[in-house]
Amino acid sequence: MARVRYFAAAAERAGTADEVRDEPTLGALRAALVQERPALGAILARCAVLVDGSRVDDDAALGADVVVDVLPPFAGG
């Protein structure tokens, strides 16, 4: 199972800072999140989504003990 961590606005829209999910691929996880949490779905396409610290394609498998970070765009300087 994958541990999903949400940061900043993504955490606010998800309603949690982290959770454990069992979707088999990153694409399946994205689809489930959009369906279950429309508020998060509204920004998810603009978020950086990292699996164990790396950007991967939606067909990437989410095995046991992976960490998925959902990072919304940040303003900064």
N, C-alpha and C positions, 0 to 999 in steps of 0.2 A: 504494500500500500504506500502511496505517495503522501508525504507531508507537504501541504500547501501553506505557504506563508504570504500574507497580504500586508502591504505597507501603505501608509498614509491614506490617500483617498480610496484606494482599493480596499483597505481594511474597513473604512467607514461604510462603503457600499456593500461589502460582503457581510457586514455585521459581525465579523470575527477577525481576530489577528492570525489565526491558523486553524487548520483542520486536517483530518486524514481522509483521503479519497481513494477509491478503488478503480477508477477508469483505467483502461489498458494503454491508452495513448494520450499524448498531449492534446491532439485534436478532439478526442472524446471528452477530455476534461474541459476544454474550452466550451464545447457545445453544451455540456451539462451545466456549467456555471451560467451561461447565457440564459438557458431555460429556467433554471432554479432561482436566479437572482438577477432580474432585469436591470436593476440599478447598477450592478457591477457590469453587466453585459454592455451597458451604454458606454463604458470607458475601456473595456477589455481590449478592444482592437488597438487602442493607443498605448497600452501597457507593454513594458518589456516583460517577457515571461522567460525565466531562466530555469533550466533543469540541472541541478547540481552545479550551478554557477555558469552554465553555458547556454547560449541560444541554440535551439534545435528546431527542426521542422515539426509540424503537427503530427506526422506519422511516427515520431519517436516514441518508443515504448516507455511506459512508466513502470519500472520494476519495483520490487520491495526496497524500502529504505532510501528512496530518492527524495530530494527536497526540491519543490517547485516554488520559486519566488515570483510574486506578481507585483511589479513595480510600476506605478503610474508615472506619467511624465512629471518631472520636477522642475520648478522654476529655480533659477539660481544664477550665480554669477561668479 
